[in-house]
Amino acid sequence: AEVESDILRRVRTLLRELDGHHPACQCDRGMLRWTLHKKIDQNPSNSSVLVRILVKELERAERGDFRHYIIPLLHTLMYTLIKAPCISEELCGRVYDFCKKLLTLPKPFCTIGLDYATRLKVERAAPGTLYQRMVISEHSLKSDPYPYQEKIFIFADPELLSEAICNALLSDTEAAQVSQSPRACMCHVITHAVQAALGEGCDLSGLKGRLQDMPTSEVEHWFQQVVVAVECAGSEGSAARGQHTARLEEIYRALLSSSQAGDAPLGGLQDTPLPNPTISFHLWTEDNQLWKELVLFIRPLSQSCEPDCLSQDLDNFEIQDIISDCECCEQTRFSVLSTDSGIERDLSVAGEEPLAPCGAEAEQSRLHRKGGIKKKPSPLESVAFLQAGCSSPGVKPPVKLQKRSGIPQDAAAPLQRLHTARIVLLGDDRVLGRLAQAYHSLRKRETRRVFLTPRLNLQFYYIPVVAGQPNTLAVVDHPSSGHEELCEVAGYLGRADPWYESNINTLCHVIPKLATMPPSPSKHLVTDLFITDVIAYYVRMGVQPVCFQVYAVKIFFNNPAQEPAEDVFLTELCTQGQDSISHRELSMTKKKTTLDGPGIDLTVTYRKVVVSEREKELDMSLRSTGLVMKAIPSQEAEELVCLNVTITEIIRTSNLSGRSFSAVANRLKTRNITVRSTEQRPFTVRLDKDSRRTYRNVISLEVSPCLEPSYCLQKTRTMKFSLHETEDMGLVKYMPKSLLLPINTFAGITQ
């Protein structure tokens, strides 16, 4: 009773924080969930107690008007259930029934409820399945029944974060990988599966000792046996639970001798730790670094050296050819003179064929005759791959590919995505601006040559980190501080998802503080690594995306010989007047400023956003010192696909004392806008608050929602056959039109 009372008190404190009642000690913010799970890890037998309490709180929240409690409680419950050594079928069934109730609620409750109900159905049939699949995928363990692989990539911009923060994050991620060898992970899977199936009726200490004494080959053999048993039971449904328990008991008794398995004292439930996922930390120094890391994740260099294996997936293009495609848009193609007439009787006998030179042996091994003409993938199939890669919430489902005669059904089926790359961005809005650039570049490259899209599931995560800021309390008291200005995306995500605010936004100042703390003597141990644990929890449970519109900007310069620049931005575009260069322009500017006031004359043309969605084009001429376009709304209820433009207009007034000038803020909402300097006087443009992305000598710019590159490609192909059609036709109308950047949270946008 005392333990249950303590756990209930911790859960209620967690819920009060969601209501805005923060703990008295500010250092406890964001750590309540972490400390709760750590307490259960210390005493695994209390897992069932916590699950039972969380189920009761969920049922109470569902009956009352506390829907904002449901998703945080459900994530906490599922994470506990995955890590728990053993949960009764009755308790697991209660959780499953509650998840089915969520299907009657609106998004995101029904989406999360369906996802968890699907997982729990498998877990009820084969206890330990969720734990096993998580470990196998996160550590890329070889397993035919479950061949999925995942990896976490942490990207930090060294120009935005201090060296101390980068070093601290690097040391934490390295320390988290200690004792995470494939052998150790396979042992964890075996012991957890046996205990989940047999409960307290097994000697877990003896089993761990037996596995420790085994050679690695035997451990791998028993690991494969356990994986096959669990996956088979999970696919057969709840009716196979008894057979699954019997099969795991056979494996358990085979691992231990009969005397050990029968006479061993029962020591109760023991904890089998959930290994930290595979994490790689990267300082983002190159523009194409993200794409290169993803390619190497799909095809490591060790496999890239095997030409036969690689040619099957890359259509006879080597990995070096693809990486070189990063440096230039145009692909270099090599022509090979063919002496093959294509007639069977002209083929020489195998014994008479001369030997190829040693240097060309690898190349010749890939050139062999097919049974017929090798057809390139049709545009329809290529676009289907692209559409799958750029799919997002709200996108129409893809049309079915028509089966052609002479093409086997298996050959026409798309490749299965066995790899998942989870990209975690650390920093402020400026690093997200770089991500939007990299993502747009990746989509364009995939449009030219499909490689990653059919093979890789790409997920983005964002953790705000701002160095050199005051403590959290000071930021709350002064909302106009630089922290809020630089972390608008994090602020929006926190308002849309309270669980993200509680667990992730609080890291904004925790990470810099931990970086400046003196190193602990037990730093090398894989215990209580707070930052790594929170990142692992975020990427494991945060699978609901919030999609942000990426905007394209075309910039024209005052030098007619200079080509216009094209770029993208995610959060903000800012313009300011620029000092004139020549003495003549400087003298004219002074005279103009004396007469008309500061700033420059601008002509602004835009399409007004109205409720009826009808486009209304307006234009205005004014004198302005600058303007700001913000793509992130200040309230979560506002639409994301809209620009909030603030133009600082200079108003001239005349009175008895002479001329005076005042600044007035003009505000408008639009999706498409053009700004032009009437006098051809230049101004500067800065994107995503990043001084490194500043354009000078600008006289005009055009801003519009960035289009999905695959949509543009298919639109161009369609226009060739219907020159007079302006509306989308054929496959184009089923494709996403705008390029959206999805950032995962725990709940998405809660209605």
C-alpha positions in Angstrom: 0.0 0.0 0.0 2.8 2.4 0.8 4.5 1.7 -2.6 1.2 2.2 -4.4 0.6 5.5 -2.6 4.0 6.8 -3.5 3.6 5.9 -7.2 0.1 7.5 -7.3 1.5 10.7 -5.8 4.2 10.8 -8.4 1.6 10.3 -11.2 -0.7 13.0 -9.8 2.3 15.4 -9.7 3.0 14.6 -13.3 -0.6 15.5 -14.2 -0.5 18.8 -12.2 2.5 19.9 -14.2 0.4 19.4 -17.4 -2.1 21.9 -15.9 0.6 24.5 -15.5 1.3 23.9 -11.8 5.0 23.5 -12.0 7.0 22.0 -9.1 8.3 24.3 -6.5 11.9 23.4 -7.5 12.5 24.6 -11.0 15.2 22.0 -11.5 12.6 19.3 -11.3 10.8 20.5 -14.4 11.0 17.9 -17.2 12.4 15.3 -14.8 9.2 13.9 -13.3 8.5 11.3 -16.0 12.2 10.3 -16.0 12.4 9.8 -12.2 9.2 7.8 -12.3 10.5 5.3 -14.8 13.9 5.2 -13.0 12.2 4.3 -9.8 10.4 1.4 -11.5 13.7 0.2 -13.1 15.1 -0.1 -9.6 12.3 -2.4 -8.5 10.8 -4.1 -11.6 8.1 -5.9 -9.5 6.4 -2.5 -9.2 5.8 -2.3 -13.0 2.3 -3.9 -12.7 1.5 -1.5 -9.9 2.3 1.5 -12.1 0.4 0.1 -15.1 -2.7 -0.5 -12.9 -2.6 3.0 -11.6 -2.1 4.5 -15.1 -5.0 2.5 -16.4 -7.3 3.9 -13.6 -6.1 7.4 -14.3 -6.7 7.0 -18.0 -10.3 5.7 -17.4 -10.9 8.6 -15.1 -9.6 11.1 -17.6 -11.7 9.6 -20.4 -14.9 9.8 -18.2 -14.2 13.4 -17.2 -13.2 16.4 -19.1 -9.4 15.7 -18.9 -8.6 14.7 -22.4 -5.2 16.5 -22.3 -4.2 13.8 -19.7 -4.8 10.9 -22.0 -1.9 11.0 -24.4 0.8 11.7 -21.7 -0.6 8.9 -19.5 -0.8 6.5 -22.5 2.8 7.1 -23.5 3.9 6.7 -19.9 2.0 3.4 -19.7 3.2 2.0 -23.0 6.8 2.8 -22.1 6.4 1.0 -18.8 4.7 -1.9 -20.4 7.5 -2.4 -23.0 10.2 -2.3 -20.3 8.3 -4.4 -17.7 9.7 -7.9 -17.1 6.2 -9.4 -17.0 2.6 -8.1 -17.2 -0.5 -10.2 -16.6 -2.8 -11.0 -19.5 -5.7 -9.5 -17.6 -3.9 -6.1 -17.2 -2.7 -6.1 -20.7 -6.2 -6.7 -21.9 -7.5 -3.7 -19.9 -5.0 -1.5 -21.7 -6.0 -3.0 -25.0 -9.7 -2.3 -24.4 -9.0 1.3 -23.4 -7.0 1.9 -26.6 -10.0 0.6 -28.6 -12.2 3.1 -26.9 -10.0 5.9 -28.2 -11.0 5.0 -31.8 -14.3 7.0 -31.3 -12.4 10.2 -30.4 -11.0 12.7 -33.0 -7.4 12.9 -34.0 -4.8 12.5 -32.6 -6.5 10.3 -30.0 -7.9 7.8 -32.5 -4.5 7.6 -34.4 -2.5 6.9 -31.2 -5.2 4.5 -29.9 -5.1 2.5 -33.1 -1.3 2.3 -33.2 -1.1 1.1 -29.6 -4.1 -1.3 -29.9 -2.3 -2.9 -32.9 0.9 -3.3 -30.9 -0.9 -4.6 -27.8 -2.7 -7.3 -29.8 0.6 -8.8 -30.7 2.0 -8.3 -27.2 -0.9 -10.2 -25.7 -0.3 -13.2 -28.0 3.4 -13.2 -27.5 4.6 -11.3 -24.3 7.9 -9.6 -24.9 7.4 -8.9 -28.6 7.5 -5.1 -28.3 10.8 -5.2 -26.3 12.3 -7.7 -28.7 11.4 -5.7 -31.8 12.7 -2.5 -30.3 16.1 -4.0 -29.4 16.5 -5.8 -32.8 15.7 -2.7 -34.9 17.6 -0.2 -32.8 20.8 -2.3 -32.8 20.5 -3.8 -36.3 20.6 -7.4 -35.0 20.4 -10.0 -37.8 17.0 -11.5 -37.8 15.0 -12.9 -40.8 11.6 -12.8 -39.1 12.1 -9.1 -38.2 14.6 -7.5 -40.6 14.0 -3.9 -39.7 16.9 -1.5 -38.7 16.8 1.9 -37.0 19.5 4.5 -36.2 19.4 7.8 -34.4 21.5 10.7 -35.9 22.0 13.7 -33.7 23.0 16.8 -35.7 24.3 19.9 -34.0 25.5 23.1 -35.7 28.9 23.9 -34.1 28.4 27.6 -35.0 25.3 27.8 -32.9 26.3 25.6 -29.9 29.3 26.1 -27.7 32.2 23.7 -27.8 31.4 22.6 -24.2 27.9 21.6 -25.2 29.0 19.7 -28.2 31.7 17.9 -26.2 29.2 17.0 -23.4 26.7 15.6 -25.9 29.4 13.6 -27.6 30.7 12.1 -24.4 27.1 11.3 -23.3 26.3 9.5 -26.5 29.6 7.6 -26.4 29.0 6.6 -22.8 25.5 5.4 -23.7 27.0 2.9 -26.2 29.1 1.2 -23.5 28.2 -2.5 -23.0 25.8 -2.3 -26.0 27.5 -5.0 -28.0 25.4 -7.2 -30.2 26.1 -10.1 -27.9 24.9 -8.2 -24.9 21.7 -7.1 -26.7 21.0 -10.7 -27.8 21.3 -11.9 -24.2 18.9 -9.2 -23.1 16.3 -10.3 -25.7 16.6 -13.9 -24.6 16.3 -13.2 -20.8 13.4 -10.7 -21.3 11.4 -13.1 -23.6 11.8 -16.0 -21.2 10.8 -13.9 -18.1 7.9 -12.3 -20.0 6.5 -15.7 -20.9 7.2 -17.7 -17.7 7.0 -14.9 -15.1 8.4 -15.7 -11.7 8.7 -19.4 -12.6 12.2 -19.1 -14.0 15.7 -18.7 -12.5 16.8 -15.6 -14.3 20.1 -15.3 -12.5 21.1 -18.8 -13.6 20.0 -18.1 -17.1 22.1 -15.0 -17.3 25.1 -16.8 -16.0 24.6 -19.6 -18.5 24.5 -17.2 -21.4 27.6 -15.4 -20.1 29.6 -18.6 -20.2 28.4 -19.5 -23.7 30.4 -18.7 -26.9 29.0 -16.0 -29.1 27.9 -18.5 -31.8 25.7 -20.4 -29.3 24.2 -17.2 -28.0 23.3 -16.2 -31.5 21.8 -19.6 -32.1 19.5 -19.4 -29.1 18.7 -15.8 -29.9 17.4 -16.8 -33.3 15.3 -19.6 -31.7 13.7 -17.1 -29.3 13.0 -14.6 -32.1 11.4 -17.2 -34.3 9.2 -18.4 -31.4 8.1 -14.9 -30.4 7.4 -13.7 -34.0 5.5 -16.9 -34.9 3.3 -16.6 -31.8 2.7 -12.9 -32.5 1.5 -13.5 -36.0 -0.8 -16.4 -35.0 -2.8 -14.3 -32.5 -3.9 -14.7 -28.9 -4.9 -18.3 -29.4 -1.2 -19.2 -29.6 -0.3 -17.8 -26.2 -0.2 -21.2 -24.5 1.9 -22.7 -27.2 4.2 -19.7 -27.0 4.7 -20.2 -23.3 5.4 -23.9 -23.8 7.9 -23.2 -26.5 9.8 -20.6 -24.4 9.8 -23.1 -21.5 11.4 -25.7 -23.8 14.1 -23.2 -24.8 14.6 -22.2 -21.1 15.1 -25.9 -20.1 17.4 -26.5 -23.0 19.6 -23.6 -22.0 19.8 -24.8 -18.4 20.3 -28.4 -17.4 17.2 -30.2 -16.1 18.5 -30.2 -12.5 19.2 -26.4 -12.6 15.9 -25.6 -14.2 13.9 -27.7 -11.8 15.7 -27.1 -8.4 16.7 -23.4 -8.8 15.2 -21.1 -6.1 12.8 -18.5 -7.5 14.1 -15.0 -6.9 11.1 -13.0 -8.1 11.0 -10.7 -11.1 14.3 -9.2 -12.1 15.0 -6.2 -14.3 16.3 -6.8 -17.9 17.5 -3.3 -18.9 16.3 -1.9 -22.2 19.6 -1.1 -24.0 20.1 2.5 -25.2 19.5 2.8 -29.0 22.4 3.2 -31.4 23.1 6.9 -31.6 25.7 8.8 -33.7 26.6 12.4 -33.0 27.5 14.7 -35.9 28.7 18.2 -36.1 26.9 19.7 -39.1 29.7 21.2 -41.1 28.8 20.3 -44.7 25.6 21.1 -46.6 25.2 17.6 -48.0 26.3 15.8 -44.9 22.8 14.7 -44.0 22.3 13.0 -47.3 25.7 11.3 -47.2 25.0 9.9 -43.8 21.7 8.5 -44.9 23.2 6.8 -48.0 25.9 5.2 -45.8 23.3 4.0 -43.4 21.5 2.2 -46.2 24.7 1.0 -47.8 27.7 1.0 -45.4 31.1 1.2 -47.0 31.8 -2.4 -46.2 28.9 -3.4 -48.5 29.7 -0.7 -51.0 32.9 -2.5 -52.0 30.8 -5.4 -53.3 29.8 -4.5 -56.8 27.4 -7.3 -57.5 25.4 -6.7 -54.3 25.4 -3.0 -54.9 24.4 -3.1 -58.5 21.2 -4.9 -57.8 19.8 -2.0 -55.7 21.4 1.0 -57.4 20.8 -0.2 -61.0 24.6 -0.6 -61.7 25.6 2.7 -60.3 28.3 2.6 -57.6 28.0 4.4 -54.3 30.8 6.8 -55.3 28.7 7.8 -58.3 25.8 8.7 -56.1 27.9 10.6 -53.6 29.5 12.6 -56.4 26.0 13.6 -57.4 26.0 15.7 -54.3 28.7 18.0 -55.7 26.9 18.7 -59.0 23.4 18.5 -60.3 24.3 17.0 -63.6 25.2 13.4 -63.5 28.3 12.2 -65.4 27.5 9.3 -67.6 30.1 6.9 -69.1 29.4 5.3 -72.4 30.7 1.7 -73.1 31.2 0.5 -76.7 29.2 -2.6 -77.2 30.3 -5.4 -79.6 27.3 -7.6 -78.9 25.0 -7.9 -81.9 22.2 -9.1 -79.8 21.8 -12.3 -81.7 22.2 -15.5 -79.8 24.2 -17.4 -82.5 26.9 -14.6 -82.4 27.7 -15.4 -78.8 31.1 -17.1 -78.5 31.4 -20.4 -76.7 32.2 -20.0 -73.0 35.5 -21.8 -73.4 36.6 -19.6 -76.3 35.8 -16.3 -74.6 39.1 -14.5 -73.8 39.9 -13.6 -70.2 39.2 -10.0 -69.2 42.0 -7.9 -68.0 42.6 -8.0 -64.2 41.7 -4.3 -63.8 38.3 -4.7 -65.6 37.4 -8.0 -64.0 35.0 -6.3 -61.5 33.3 -4.3 -64.2 32.9 -7.3 -66.5 31.4 -9.3 -63.7 28.4 -7.0 -63.7 27.8 -7.1 -67.4 25.8 -10.2 -68.2 23.0 -10.9 -70.7 19.4 -10.8 -69.6 16.6 -12.9 -70.8 15.1 -9.9 -72.6 15.1 -6.1 -72.8 15.8 -4.5 -69.4 13.1 -1.8 -69.1 13.7 1.3 -67.0 11.1 1.9 -64.3 8.2 3.7 -65.8 7.4 7.3 -64.8 4.3 6.1 -63.0 6.3 3.7 -60.8 9.0 6.3 -60.1 6.5 8.9 -59.1 4.8 6.3 -56.9 8.1 5.9 -55.0 8.4 9.6 -54.7 4.9 10.0 -53.5 5.5 7.4 -50.8 8.5 9.4 -49.7 6.8 12.7 -49.5 3.5 11.4 -47.9 2.2 13.4 -45.0 -1.0 13.7 -43.0 -3.8 14.9 -45.2 -2.3 13.7 -48.5 -4.5 11.6 -50.8 -3.7 7.9 -50.9 -1.7 6.9 -54.0 -3.4 5.4 -56.9 -2.9 1.7 -57.6 -0.4 0.8 -60.2 -1.9 -0.9 -63.2 -0.4 -4.4 -63.7 1.2 -4.7 -67.1 1.3 -7.9 -69.1 4.6 -9.7 -69.0 5.7 -8.1 -65.7 5.6 -10.4 -62.7 3.7 -9.0 -59.7 6.7 -9.2 -57.4 8.9 -7.3 -59.8 6.3 -4.4 -60.0 6.0 -4.2 -56.2 7.9 -1.4 -54.5 10.9 -2.1 -52.3 10.1 -2.6 -48.6 11.4 0.1 -46.3 13.5 -1.9 -43.8 15.6 1.1 -42.6 14.4 4.0 -40.4 16.6 7.0 -39.8 15.6 9.2 -36.9 17.2 12.7 -37.3 17.4 14.7 -34.1 18.2 18.4 -34.5 19.8 20.3 -31.6 19.7 24.1 -31.6 17.3 26.9 -32.3 15.2 28.0 -35.3 18.4 28.6 -37.3 19.3 24.9 -37.4 15.8 24.1 -38.5 16.3 26.6 -41.4 19.3 24.5 -42.4 17.2 21.4 -42.1 14.6 22.8 -44.5 17.4 23.6 -47.0 18.8 20.0 -46.7 15.4 18.4 -46.9 14.5 20.4 -50.0 17.8 19.4 -51.6 17.2 15.8 -50.7 13.8 15.8 -52.3 15.2 17.3 -55.5 17.9 14.8 -55.7 15.4 11.9 -55.1 13.4 13.4 -58.0 16.4 13.1 -60.3 17.3 9.6 -59.2 15.2 7.6 -56.7 17.4 5.8 -54.2 16.5 6.6 -50.5 12.8 7.0 -50.9 11.8 3.4 -51.5 14.3 2.1 -48.9 14.3 4.5 -46.0 11.7 5.8 -43.6 12.8 9.3 -42.5 11.7 10.8 -39.2 12.7 14.3 -37.9 12.9 15.3 -34.2 13.8 18.7 -32.7 15.2 19.6 -29.3 15.7 23.3 -28.6 19.0 24.3 -27.1 20.0 27.9 -26.5 23.3 28.6 -24.8 24.0 31.6 -22.6 20.4 32.3 -21.6 19.0 33.0 -18.1 17.2 30.3 -16.1 13.8 29.0 -17.0 12.0 31.2 -14.4 13.5 34.4 -15.8 12.4 33.4 -19.3 8.9 32.8 -18.1 8.8 36.2 -16.4 10.2 38.0 -19.5 8.6 36.3 -22.6 10.1 38.9 -24.9 13.6 37.6 -24.3 15.9 36.3 -27.1 15.1 32.7 -26.1 11.5 33.0 -27.3 12.5 34.9 -30.4 15.0 32.2 -31.4 12.8 29.2 -30.5 9.5 30.0 -32.1 9.1 26.5 -33.5 9.7 24.9 -30.1 7.2 27.4 -28.6 4.5 26.4 -31.2 5.2 22.7 -30.6 4.9 23.1 -26.9 1.6 24.9 -27.1 0.3 22.2 -29.5 1.6 19.3 -27.5 1.8 19.7 -23.6 3.8 16.5 -23.3 6.4 17.9 -25.7 6.5 21.1 -23.6 7.0 19.1 -20.4 9.7 16.7 -21.6 11.5 18.4 -24.5 11.3 22.2 -24.2 12.6 22.0 -20.7 15.9 20.7 -22.1 16.5 24.1 -23.6 18.5 25.2 -20.6 19.2 21.8 -18.9 21.6 20.7 -21.6 23.8 23.9 -21.3 23.8 23.5 -17.5 24.8 19.9 -17.6 27.6 20.8 -20.1 29.2 23.2 -17.6 29.0 20.8 -14.6 32.2 19.1 -13.5 32.6 15.5 -14.9 31.3 12.8 -12.6 33.8 10.0 -11.7 31.2 7.4 -12.8 30.7 9.2 -16.2 31.7 6.1 -18.1 29.0 4.0 -16.6 25.7 3.6 -18.5 23.6 4.8 -15.5 21.4 7.8 -15.2 22.5 9.4 -18.4 19.6 11.9 -18.4 20.0 13.5 -21.8 20.5 10.2 -23.6 17.5 8.7 -21.8 15.2 11.6 -22.7 16.3 11.5 -26.3 15.7 7.8 -26.5 12.2 8.2 -24.9 11.4 11.0 -27.4 12.4 9.1 -30.6 10.7 5.9 -29.3 7.4 7.4 -28.4 7.2 10.6 -30.4 5.8 9.4 -33.8 3.1 12.0 -34.4 4.3 14.6 -36.9 3.5 18.3 -37.0 4.0 19.5 -40.7 5.5 22.9 -41.3 5.2 24.6 -44.7 8.5 25.3 -46.4 8.6 28.6 -48.4 10.5 29.3 -51.5 12.0 32.7 -52.2 13.5 34.0 -55.5 15.8 36.9 -55.0 16.8 39.5 -57.7 19.8 41.7 -57.4 20.6 45.2 -58.6 23.3 43.9 -60.9 21.6 42.7 -64.1 24.5 40.3 -64.9 24.0 38.5 -61.6 21.7 35.5 -61.8 18.6 35.5 -59.4 19.1 33.3 -56.3 16.6 30.7 -55.2 16.4 29.6 -51.6 13.9 28.3 -49.0 13.1 29.3 -45.5 11.0 27.8 -42.7 10.4 30.4 -39.9 11.2 33.9 -41.0 12.3 36.3 -43.8 13.5 39.7 -42.8 14.5 42.7 -45.0 16.3 45.9 -44.1 17.5 48.9 -45.9 21.1 48.8 -47.1 23.7 51.6 -47.1 24.4 53.0 -50.5 27.8 52.2 -52.0 28.7 55.1 -54.4 29.2 58.7 -53.3 26.6 59.8 -55.8 24.0 57.4 -54.4 24.9 58.5 -50.9 24.3 62.2 -51.6 21.0 61.4 -53.3 20.0 59.2 -50.4 20.6 62.0 -47.9 18.5 64.4 -50.0 15.7 61.8 -50.3 15.8 61.0 -46.6 15.5 64.7 -45.7 12.4 65.0 -47.9 10.7 61.7 -47.5 12.1 60.3 -44.3 14.1 57.1 -43.7 13.7 53.9 -45.6 13.0 53.1 -49.3 10.0 53.1 -51.5 8.5 49.6 -52.0 5.8 48.1 -54.2 4.2 45.1 -52.5 1.9 42.7 -54.4 0.3 39.9 -52.5 -2.7 37.5 -52.5 -4.9 38.1 -49.5 -5.9 35.2 -47.4 -9.6 35.1 -46.8 -11.9 32.6 -45.1 -13.6 31.6 -48.4 -10.2 30.5 -49.8 -10.8 32.8 -52.8 -7.7 34.4 -54.1 -7.7 38.2 -54.1 -4.6 39.9 -55.4 -3.8 43.3 -54.0 -0.9 45.7 -54.3 0.3 48.7 -52.3 3.1 51.3 -52.5 4.7 52.7 -49.4 7.9 53.9 -47.8 9.3 51.4 -45.4 12.4 50.7 -43.3 11.9 46.9 -43.6 9.5 44.0 -43.2 9.3 40.7 -41.5 7.5 37.6 -42.8 6.8 35.0 -40.1 5.7 31.5 -41.0 5.1 30.2 -37.4 1.9 31.5 -35.9 1.8 32.9 -32.4 -1.2 30.8 -31.5 -1.6 27.1 -32.1 -5.1 27.6 -33.4 -3.9 29.6 -36.4 -3.2 28.0 -39.8 0.4 26.9 -40.4 0.3 27.4 -44.2 0.1 31.2 -44.0 2.6 34.1 -43.8 2.2 36.8 -41.2 3.8 39.9 -42.8 4.6 43.0 -40.8 5.7 46.0 -42.8 7.1 49.0 -41.0 5.7 52.0 -43.0 7.1 55.5 -42.6 4.3 58.2 -42.5 5.2 61.8 -43.2 3.3 64.5 -41.5 3.6 68.3 -41.9 2.9 70.8 -39.2 3.9 74.3 -38.1 7.2 73.0 -36.8 8.1 71.3 -40.1 8.0 67.8 -41.3 7.9 64.8 -38.9 8.0 61.1 -39.5 6.4 58.2 -37.7 6.6 54.5 -38.0 3.4 52.4 -38.4 3.2 48.6 -38.5 1.1 47.3 -41.4 0.1 43.7 -41.0 -1.3 41.3 -43.6 -1.7 37.5 -44.1 -0.7 35.9 -47.4 0.8 32.9 -49.0 2.3 34.6 -52.1 4.0 38.0 -52.0 6.3 40.1 -54.2 8.3 43.0 -52.9 10.1 45.4 -55.3 12.2 48.5 -54.7 10.6 51.2 -56.7 13.8 53.3 -56.9 16.0 50.3 -57.5 17.7 51.0 -54.2 19.1 47.8 -52.7 18.1 46.2 -49.4 19.3 43.1 -47.5 17.4 39.9 -47.0 18.0 37.5 -44.1 16.5 34.0 -43.9 15.5 32.0 -40.8 17.2 34.6 -38.4 20.6 33.3 -39.6 23.2 35.9 -40.4 25.1 33.3 -42.5 22.1 33.3 -44.9 22.0 37.0 -45.7 21.7 38.4 -49.2 22.8 41.9 -50.1 22.1 44.3 -53.0 18.6 42.9 -53.4 16.0 44.9 -55.3 13.2 42.4 -55.6 12.0 39.2 -54.1 9.2 36.7 -54.7 7.9 34.4 -51.9 5.5 31.4 -52.3 4.9 28.0 -50.8 7.6 25.7 -51.9 6.4 23.0 -54.2 7.2 19.3 -53.8 9.9 18.5 -56.5 8.2 15.3 -57.5 5.0 17.2 -58.1 6.8 19.6 -60.3 8.4 16.8 -62.3 5.1 15.0 -62.9 3.4 18.3 -63.7 6.0 19.0 -66.3 5.4 15.6 -67.9 1.7 16.1 -67.9 1.9 19.5 -69.5 3.8 18.0 -72.5 0.6 16.1 -73.5 -2.0 18.7 -72.5 -0.6 22.2 -73.2 -3.8 24.0 -72.8 -4.8 22.5 -69.4 -4.1 24.6 -66.3 -5.7 22.4 -63.7 -4.0 19.3 -62.3 -4.8 16.2 -64.3 -4.1 12.5 -64.0 -1.6 11.4 -61.4 -0.7 15.0 -60.5 -3.9 15.6 -58.6 -3.2 12.7 -56.3 0.3 13.9 -55.3 1.1 16.4 -52.5 1.6 19.8 -54.0 3.5 21.6 -51.2 6.7 20.6 -49.5 6.0 20.1 -45.8 8.7 19.5 -43.2 7.3 17.0 -40.6 8.7 17.3 -37.0 7.7 14.5 -34.7 6.1 15.1 -31.3 4.2 12.9 -28.8 0.7 14.0 -29.9 0.9 16.1 -33.0 -1.6 18.9 -32.7 -4.2 18.2 -30.0 -7.6 19.5 -31.0 
